[in-house]
């Protein structure tokens, strides 16, 4: 099973009608694709959340801390790039999302003076949801290979034509 390259990507398995247990696998496949889309959106939202402190400081004080702004812009830029490259380099995008979310969690935990349970909770939830992307990636690959094998063997429902 190839994990990075998918030569059979041009076949849309969601439009093929399967019978019996394969129809349940198709439903699981569709749910897994929806969860991968959610992971992709969460990676983009994490980029927006990273810019939040910089914008609040600028709106309240009228100044920008250059070190914080550069740090957050770099991380947000990486996450936005991960969003756009998610469909082609899914594992790499998820890995960078987890790396940056973990780094932000570590920064929050290392500065206990400014610790906020709400910020930590939101970022921990995003970290766990992005981490679930690994599970959904490998589940999608497994279900896709099972459905492709069944499709090649002719286990589809009769057409309604």
HELIX and SHEET records of a PDB file:
HELIX    1   1 UNK A   13  UNK A   15  5                                   3    
HELIX    2   2 UNK A   21  UNK A   61  1                                  41    
HELIX    3   3 UNK A   66  UNK A   84  1                                  19    
HELIX    4   4 UNK A   90  UNK A  110  1                                  21    
HELIX    5   5 UNK A  112  UNK A  114  5                                   3    
HELIX    6   6 UNK A  117  UNK A  152  1                                  36    
END                                                                             
